Structures are given as C-alpha cells and as structure tokens.
C-alpha cells in the first residue's frame, strides 16, 4: 500500500512566506511516509486582488516557485502535485492556472491547466468571482502514472463537472486530485458531497487539499481537506488550519472492487 498526503494552507500575497509553509508541510508529509503529496490551489500566492497573480506569474518550466518545488521533491524523494500556480501563456495577457506534477527527482512530468473557471456570484453572499478575466482555461484532460497509481488531475470548480472525471477513468485513473480554494457557503453545502460522488461513480480514490481560513484579501476559504476511498469512505480529513492529512491506498482492494462491481464497464451513453 502507498501513503498519499493532502496539504492544507492559508496562503497569502507573500510568496516566500507561502513557500516556507510548503517546505514545512512537505517535510511533514515525507516524515509521515507519503510517496506523493498534493498541494492546494493557489498554494504559492493568494493576492489582495485577483489580477495580482499576473505580476507573480512564471514562465513555463522556470521561476522561483517551480524551482523551489522541484528542489523539495528531489531532496525529500517525494512526488509533488503542485496545486496551481500562475504560468504565463505566450501571446496572452491572461495566465494559466497550472497544476504541475514533479517526480521524486524533481523533474516536471505533467501539467494540467484548469479547464472550468469560477465565473459566478455566490448564492446568499455579496461575493462575486470572475476567474476568466485573468485566467485562460485549459482544454486537455491529463492523467499520469505515479507511485500511488495513475492519477487524474483537476482543480476546484472542475469537481462540478463529472464528465471530466469519466474521461480520466476511461484513461485508467485510479485516483483523482482536486486541489481547491472553495468558498465557505459552497463548501458547506457541496464540498464533501461532490468529492464522495466523484469517488463512488468512478470507483477511484480522491485526494482534495484545500485552502482554509481568512486570507489577507479578506476572502475566506472552506478548508476541510480530505481523502476519500473508491467506495466513498472518508479516510481522513483536516477541517481547519494548516497541516496535512494522510491515507494509505490499497490498490489491490480497489482492483477487486472494480472487477466484482464493474460499473465502469456498464456505461451505455
């Protein structure tokens, strides 16, 4: 069995300070025996204004944040799925919300750009989000092999679009990641429900690290980072605050369930 860690943070506008927290929590994940650790959405930067991310964006494959995560992955011998960070897009003012995967030698082995952007007015609150103003949506489904099995990459608002995860399952995903910065009202209403639904319908583990608490901008995020197994059981969770949650994947048990309960092969649409 393989241990996986989800990292929960309260990121702010100070990139070095955020990276210091990442350093501490990834070390804790490695000490807990994790072979893969997953960082939350916006782990390295949550600015005072949404447009601030344009000022800290990095070029693909280089920059202080990418170098820091690559160095930590290599020094800790730990695979790291780096939530999201803003990455410049050639010919675009907007940036990509890129989730980068680093192997245990510090090499970037996969990149997923967030497809579904959070352009909504939050029900019941004077809270509005228009991610597409500063983020260019991605258009590629990404799965990649890791020491914990084949993982499908997604980010936050993606979790509301089950067809994305069906594509990942069809590509052999055994587990799914949902790094997030969920709002409090939508988190309270739907976070656990959506994560467990994605796990059950795809007979897949789900690892969902979140941002938690009140940020420098005044925005409040829901937290409740959790790991769910392929049968929908919550294996571990961290309701609030900075820290990690770990769980062990029994891929043999998952394989047996998929064989005896072959719902994934029964699709007719």
Secondary structure as GFF3:
##gff-version 3
##sequence-region A 1 269
A	DSSP	beta_strand	2	8	.	.	.	ID=ss1
A	DSSP	alpha_helix	15	31	.	.	.	ID=ss2
A	DSSP	beta_strand	36	38	.	.	.	ID=ss3
A	DSSP	three_ten_helix	50	52	.	.	.	ID=ss4
A	DSSP	alpha_helix	53	56	.	.	.	ID=ss5
A	DSSP	alpha_helix	64	76	.	.	.	ID=ss6
A	DSSP	beta_strand	79	88	.	.	.	ID=ss7
A	DSSP	beta_strand	95	102	.	.	.	ID=ss8
A	DSSP	beta_strand	108	113	.	.	.	ID=ss9
A	DSSP	beta_strand	119	121	.	.	.	ID=ss10
A	DSSP	beta_strand	128	130	.	.	.	ID=ss11
A	DSSP	three_ten_helix	131	133	.	.	.	ID=ss12
A	DSSP	beta_strand	143	146	.	.	.	ID=ss13
A	DSSP	beta_strand	149	155	.	.	.	ID=ss14
A	DSSP	three_ten_helix	156	160	.	.	.	ID=ss15
A	DSSP	alpha_helix	162	170	.	.	.	ID=ss16
A	DSSP	beta_strand	175	179	.	.	.	ID=ss17
A	DSSP	alpha_helix	184	186	.	.	.	ID=ss18
A	DSSP	pi_helix	187	191	.	.	.	ID=ss19
A	DSSP	alpha_helix	192	202	.	.	.	ID=ss20
A	DSSP	beta_strand	205	208	.	.	.	ID=ss21
A	DSSP	beta_strand	212	214	.	.	.	ID=ss22
A	DSSP	beta_strand	220	222	.	.	.	ID=ss23
A	DSSP	beta_strand	225	228	.	.	.	ID=ss24
A	DSSP	beta_strand	234	238	.	.	.	ID=ss25
A	DSSP	beta_strand	243	249	.	.	.	ID=ss26
A	DSSP	alpha_helix	251	260	.	.	.	ID=ss27
A	DSSP	three_ten_helix	263	265	.	.	.	ID=ss28
###
